[in-house]
Amino acid sequence: MFQTFKEWFWLERFWLPPTIKWSDLEDHDGLVFVKPSHLYMTIPYAFGLLIIRHFFEKFVAMPLAKALGVKEEVRKTVTPNTVLENFFTCSKRKPSQADIYGLAKKCNLTERQVERWFRSRRNQERPCRMKRFQEACWRFTYYLIMTVAGIIFLYDKPWVYDLLEVWEGYPRQPLLPSQYWYYILEMSFYWSLLFSIGSDAKRKDFLAHVIHHLAAISLMSFSWCANYIRSGTLVMIVHDVADIWLESAKMFSYAGWKQTCNALFFIFSAIFFISRLIVFPFWILYCTLILPLNYLEPFFSYIFLNLQLMVLQALHLYWCYFILKMLKRCIFMKDTKDVRSDNEDGYEEDEEEEEEEKEEEEATKDKERDCMKNGLGANLIPNGQHGR
């Protein structure tokens, strides 16, 4: 049964233009062509990247974070409370006012104490800034290296300047070493993100990130097997060039450099709009959808590839909407919290931490006032500093 499915899955009419056979893509005369078996190497390379990432975060990202002023946070452990813990884990992380009232009665606490307990409990699970900085630093470094590598790999390729060259001789286009490494490292990186997503900083949109990584791997795998390597490398460089600026903005956000963060976010937004809303549809999609018709008749993998790319363009428009909302808040409402990109990452907002700190300060002041009212304030005043 498996063999039957395998033969059906690899039918040439699904992957290649009419009249082209898999035998036409066998290595000959020193020319190497793409093979699905090449993709097996992405798994061990992904684990290799995880090892590199571990040492990078420990010996590069952490010292850099400390140099930029990111402190290792020590989260306060909440007072154990069985009733509140059961409600938190089994019902809601953010109880309504009616729930707070009922829980306060059950636990013989004030509503303010119940609110503070839930806020502290949520903060306890929120990833610390140091961990988020390390992850953003790793992604920034990767995107930077791959963007530079992509430019080096592509700058002298004729199909970058003449898109008709993308389809010249397709699919009998030999695989270059630079294309091999560019593709394999990109896919390995997304596999590594998928493998580490359980141990990375917890996100609200966990499932969305899993789907995103799987979709990226699926698109790259499909384009590899159908030998859409030339157009695939163009898609990758267009995406990586904007992500550098987003990850750098996150890094400075976690370090508390708000002005630098906002400036980098504006640069990211400009590059995102240019690369995803102008270059991608009018360069990449034009190259994959229109130009192939000069060389061949539409066939299954051509249609499937372009459907995937059009879905990707729809996602670009979706993300553009949220970026515009953040820019609007930053420019017109002077609200920089969204620009700090915690929501973009899917993390919980930092507002609760700030509120908790304010509440603790207020509680401390209240205790001092109570002490003063009870006549204990004199003991807190240094000798010779009593009221005149």
matplotlib code that plots the C-alpha trace (Angstrom):
import matplotlib.pyplot as plt

x = [0.0, 2.8, 4.6, 1.4, 0.9, 4.6, 4.3, 1.1, 2.6, 5.6, 3.7, 5.5, 2.3, 2.0, 5.5, 6.9, 5.7, 4.3, 6.8, 9.4, 10.4, 12.3, 15.0, 15.6, 16.8, 19.4, 22.9, 25.1, 28.3, 29.2, 25.8, 23.8, 20.0, 17.7, 16.5, 13.9, 16.4, 18.5, 15.9, 16.7, 19.8, 17.7, 16.8, 20.4, 21.3, 18.3, 19.7, 23.1, 21.5, 19.9, 23.3, 24.8, 21.9, 22.4, 26.0, 25.2, 22.5, 24.8, 28.0, 26.9, 23.3, 23.3, 26.5, 25.1, 21.8, 23.5, 25.7, 22.5, 20.9, 18.6, 18.3, 17.6, 14.2, 13.3, 9.6, 7.8, 6.2, 2.5, 1.1, -0.3, -4.1, -5.9, -9.1, -7.5, -5.1, -7.9, -9.8, -6.6, -5.7, -9.2, -11.3, -9.9, -6.6, -8.3, -11.5, -14.4, -15.4, -18.2, -15.7, -13.4, -16.2, -17.1, -13.5, -12.9, -15.8, -14.6, -11.1, -11.9, -9.8, -10.5, -11.2, -8.0, -6.0, -7.6, -6.9, -3.3, -3.0, -4.2, -1.9, 1.1, 0.2, 0.0, 3.3, 4.9, 4.3, 5.3, 8.8, 11.4, 12.9, 16.3, 15.0, 13.0, 16.1, 18.2, 15.6, 15.3, 19.1, 19.4, 16.8, 18.3, 21.8, 20.4, 18.4, 21.4, 23.8, 21.3, 20.5, 24.2, 24.7, 21.7, 23.0, 26.4, 24.8, 22.5, 24.2, 25.9, 23.0, 21.4, 17.9, 18.0, 18.2, 16.3, 13.4, 13.0, 16.1, 14.3, 12.4, 15.1, 15.6, 13.2, 13.1, 16.5, 18.3, 21.3, 21.7, 24.5, 26.3, 25.3, 21.6, 21.9, 23.3, 21.0, 17.9, 19.0, 20.0, 16.7, 14.7, 16.9, 16.3, 12.5, 12.8, 14.9, 12.2, 9.6, 11.6, 12.3, 8.9, 8.0, 11.0, 11.0, 9.2, 5.6, 3.3, -0.4, -0.4, 1.5, -0.6, -0.3, 3.5, 3.4, 1.3, 3.5, 6.7, 5.1, 3.8, 7.2, 8.8, 6.1, 6.5, 10.3, 10.1, 7.6, 9.6, 12.7, 11.2, 9.6, 13.0, 11.6, 15.0, 15.6, 12.3, 12.5, 15.8, 14.2, 11.2, 13.6, 15.7, 12.7, 11.4, 14.6, 15.6, 12.7, 12.9, 16.3, 14.8, 11.9, 14.1, 16.5, 13.6, 12.5, 16.0, 16.1, 12.5, 13.5, 16.5, 14.3, 15.8, 12.4, 13.6, 16.0, 13.3, 10.8, 13.3, 14.1, 10.4, 9.8, 12.6, 11.1, 7.7, 9.1, 11.1, 8.1, 5.8, 8.3, 9.4, 6.0, 3.5, 5.5, 8.5, 6.7, 3.5, 5.0, 8.3, 8.0, 4.3, 4.8, 7.8, 6.0, 2.5, 3.0, 6.4, 6.3, 3.5, 6.2, 7.9, 5.2, 1.6, 0.0, 0.4, -0.4, 2.7, 2.7, -0.9, -0.1, 3.0, 1.1, -1.8, 0.6, 2.3, -1.0, -2.0, 1.3, 0.5, -2.9, -1.0, 1.2, -1.9, -3.1, 0.1, 0.3, -3.1, -1.6, 1.6, -0.4, -2.4, 0.9, 2.2, -1.0, -0.7, 2.9, 2.5, -0.9, -1.4, 2.2, 1.7, 4.9, 3.9, 2.6, 5.8, 7.7, 6.2, 5.2, 1.8, 3.3, 5.2, 2.1, 3.4, 1.3, 1.6, 4.0, 1.3, 0.4, 3.9, 4.0, 0.6, 1.8, 4.9, 2.7, 0.4, 3.4, 4.6, 1.2, 0.9, 4.3, 3.2, -0.1, 1.9, 4.1, 1.1, -0.5, 2.7, 2.8, -0.8, -0.1, 2.8, 5.5, 6.7, 9.2, 11.1, 11.6, 13.1, 16.8, 18.1, 18.0, 15.6, 12.3, 9.8, 10.7]
y = [0.0, 2.4, 1.6, 2.3, 5.7, 6.5, 5.8, 7.8, 10.8, 11.0, 10.8, 13.1, 14.8, 16.3, 17.7, 18.3, 19.8, 17.5, 15.4, 15.8, 12.6, 12.2, 10.5, 13.9, 15.3, 12.6, 13.8, 13.7, 15.2, 16.7, 18.5, 17.9, 18.2, 18.6, 15.3, 14.9, 12.8, 16.0, 17.2, 14.5, 16.5, 19.3, 17.3, 16.7, 20.3, 21.6, 19.8, 21.3, 24.7, 24.1, 23.3, 26.4, 28.4, 27.1, 28.3, 31.5, 32.5, 31.7, 33.2, 36.0, 37.0, 37.0, 39.2, 41.5, 41.7, 42.6, 45.2, 46.8, 46.9, 43.9, 42.5, 38.9, 39.1, 37.3, 36.6, 36.7, 33.4, 33.7, 32.6, 29.0, 29.0, 25.9, 27.5, 30.3, 27.9, 25.5, 28.4, 29.6, 26.3, 24.9, 28.0, 31.4, 33.1, 36.5, 36.2, 38.6, 41.0, 38.6, 35.8, 37.9, 38.7, 35.1, 33.9, 36.6, 35.4, 31.7, 32.5, 35.2, 37.7, 41.2, 41.6, 43.6, 40.7, 38.3, 40.6, 40.9, 37.1, 36.4, 39.2, 37.7, 34.2, 35.3, 37.2, 34.0, 32.2, 35.1, 34.7, 37.1, 39.8, 38.1, 35.0, 37.0, 39.1, 35.9, 34.5, 37.7, 38.1, 34.6, 35.2, 38.6, 37.0, 34.2, 36.6, 38.9, 36.1, 34.6, 37.9, 38.7, 35.1, 35.5, 38.7, 37.0, 34.0, 35.9, 39.1, 37.6, 35.4, 36.5, 35.6, 38.3, 41.0, 39.3, 37.3, 35.4, 33.6, 32.0, 29.8, 29.4, 25.6, 24.7, 22.2, 21.0, 23.5, 22.2, 22.8, 25.1, 24.6, 28.1, 27.3, 24.0, 25.5, 28.5, 26.3, 23.6, 26.1, 28.0, 24.8, 23.6, 26.9, 26.5, 22.9, 24.1, 26.7, 24.0, 21.6, 24.4, 25.9, 24.0, 25.2, 28.8, 31.6, 30.7, 32.5, 33.0, 32.1, 28.9, 27.0, 29.9, 29.7, 25.9, 26.3, 29.1, 27.0, 24.0, 26.1, 27.6, 24.1, 22.8, 25.6, 25.3, 21.5, 21.6, 24.2, 22.1, 18.9, 20.6, 22.4, 25.9, 26.8, 30.0, 31.6, 30.1, 31.8, 35.1, 34.5, 33.8, 36.9, 39.1, 37.8, 37.7, 41.3, 42.8, 40.3, 41.6, 45.0, 43.5, 41.3, 44.2, 46.3, 43.6, 43.4, 47.1, 47.0, 44.3, 46.5, 49.5, 51.6, 52.9, 55.6, 53.1, 50.5, 52.8, 54.0, 50.4, 49.5, 52.4, 51.1, 47.6, 48.9, 50.7, 47.7, 45.4, 47.5, 47.7, 44.0, 42.4, 44.7, 45.9, 43.6, 40.4, 40.8, 42.8, 40.9, 37.5, 36.7, 38.2, 35.9, 32.8, 33.4, 35.3, 34.6, 30.8, 31.0, 32.1, 28.7, 26.1, 25.3, 25.5, 22.2, 21.0, 22.1, 25.5, 26.1, 24.7, 26.9, 30.1, 29.2, 29.0, 32.2, 34.0, 32.8, 34.1, 37.5, 37.5, 37.0, 39.9, 42.1, 40.7, 41.5, 44.9, 45.8, 45.2, 47.0, 50.1, 49.9, 49.9, 52.8, 54.8, 54.3, 55.3, 58.4, 59.8, 58.4, 58.4, 54.8, 52.9, 49.7, 48.0, 49.1, 47.1, 44.1, 41.9, 41.6, 41.0, 38.1, 36.7, 37.3, 38.6, 42.4, 43.9, 46.3, 43.8, 43.7, 47.5, 47.6, 45.0, 47.1, 50.2, 48.2, 47.0, 50.6, 51.7, 48.9, 49.8, 53.4, 52.4, 50.4, 53.4, 55.6, 53.1, 53.0, 56.8, 56.9, 54.3, 56.4, 54.2, 56.7, 58.2, 55.0, 55.2, 58.7, 59.1, 60.7, 64.5, 64.5, 64.8, 67.4, 70.9]
z = [0.0, 0.9, -2.3, -4.3, -2.6, -3.2, -6.9, -7.1, -5.1, -7.4, -10.7, -13.2, -14.2, -10.7, -10.5, -14.0, -17.3, -19.9, -21.8, -19.0, -17.0, -13.8, -15.8, -17.5, -14.1, -13.4, -12.8, -15.9, -17.3, -13.9, -13.6, -10.4, -10.2, -7.2, -5.6, -2.9, -0.9, -0.4, 2.0, 4.5, 5.5, 6.8, 10.0, 11.3, 10.2, 12.3, 15.4, 14.6, 14.5, 17.9, 19.4, 17.8, 19.1, 22.7, 22.8, 21.0, 23.5, 26.4, 25.3, 22.9, 23.4, 27.2, 27.6, 24.9, 26.8, 30.0, 28.2, 26.8, 30.2, 30.1, 33.7, 34.6, 36.3, 39.5, 39.4, 42.8, 43.6, 44.4, 47.7, 47.2, 47.1, 46.0, 45.0, 43.0, 41.4, 40.3, 38.8, 37.0, 35.5, 34.8, 34.0, 33.2, 33.4, 33.6, 35.8, 35.3, 38.1, 39.1, 39.3, 41.4, 43.8, 44.2, 44.7, 47.2, 49.3, 49.0, 50.0, 52.6, 50.7, 49.4, 45.7, 45.3, 46.7, 44.3, 41.4, 42.5, 42.9, 39.4, 38.0, 39.8, 38.6, 35.0, 35.4, 36.8, 33.5, 31.3, 29.7, 31.1, 29.0, 29.1, 27.4, 24.8, 24.1, 23.5, 21.1, 19.2, 19.1, 17.6, 14.9, 14.1, 13.7, 11.5, 9.2, 9.0, 8.0, 5.5, 3.9, 3.4, 2.1, -0.2, -1.7, -2.2, -3.8, -6.1, -7.1, -10.1, -11.2, -14.5, -13.4, -10.7, -13.4, -16.2, -14.8, -18.1, -17.1, -14.2, -16.7, -19.3, -19.8, -17.0, -15.4, -16.8, -14.6, -12.7, -9.0, -7.9, -4.6, -3.4, -4.1, -2.3, 0.9, 0.8, 0.5, 3.0, 5.7, 5.3, 5.7, 8.6, 10.4, 10.2, 11.4, 14.3, 15.2, 15.1, 17.3, 19.9, 20.0, 23.1, 25.1, 23.7, 25.4, 25.7, 23.2, 23.1, 19.4, 19.8, 17.2, 14.7, 14.9, 14.4, 11.3, 10.0, 10.3, 8.7, 5.8, 5.2, 5.2, 2.9, 0.4, 0.3, 0.1, -2.8, -4.7, -4.2, -5.5, -8.5, -9.2, -8.7, -7.1, -8.9, -8.0, -4.5, -3.7, -4.8, -2.4, 0.5, 0.0, -0.2, 3.1, 5.1, 4.3, 6.4, 9.3, 10.3, 11.3, 13.2, 15.3, 16.0, 17.1, 19.5, 21.0, 21.8, 23.1, 25.6, 26.5, 27.1, 24.4, 23.2, 20.7, 19.0, 19.0, 17.4, 14.8, 13.8, 13.7, 11.3, 9.1, 9.3, 8.3, 5.3, 4.1, 4.8, 2.6, -0.2, -0.1, 0.6, -1.1, -4.1, -4.9, -4.0, -6.1, -9.0, -9.2, -7.7, -8.5, -12.0, -12.4, -11.3, -12.7, -16.0, -17.4, -17.4, -20.0, -22.5, -22.1, -21.2, -20.8, -17.3, -15.3, -11.8, -9.9, -11.7, -10.5, -7.0, -6.6, -7.5, -5.2, -2.3, -3.2, -3.5, -0.1, 1.2, -0.4, 1.4, 4.7, 3.8, 3.5, 6.8, 8.6, 6.9, 8.6, 12.0, 11.3, 10.1, 13.4, 15.4, 13.3, 13.9, 17.6, 17.7, 15.5, 16.4, 19.9, 21.1, 22.3, 22.0, 23.7, 20.6, 18.8, 21.4, 19.5, 22.4, 20.9, 17.5, 19.0, 20.7, 24.2, 27.0, 27.4, 30.0, 31.3, 34.1, 35.4, 35.5, 37.3, 39.8, 40.5, 41.1, 43.4, 45.4, 45.7, 46.8, 49.3, 50.8, 51.1, 52.7, 55.3, 56.0, 56.4, 58.8, 60.8, 61.0, 62.2, 64.9, 66.2, 64.9, 62.4, 64.9, 64.9, 61.2, 61.3, 61.9, 65.0, 64.9, 62.0, 63.9, 62.7, 63.6]

ax = plt.figure().add_subplot(projection="3d")
ax.plot(x, y, z, "-o")
ax.set_aspect("equal")
plt.show()
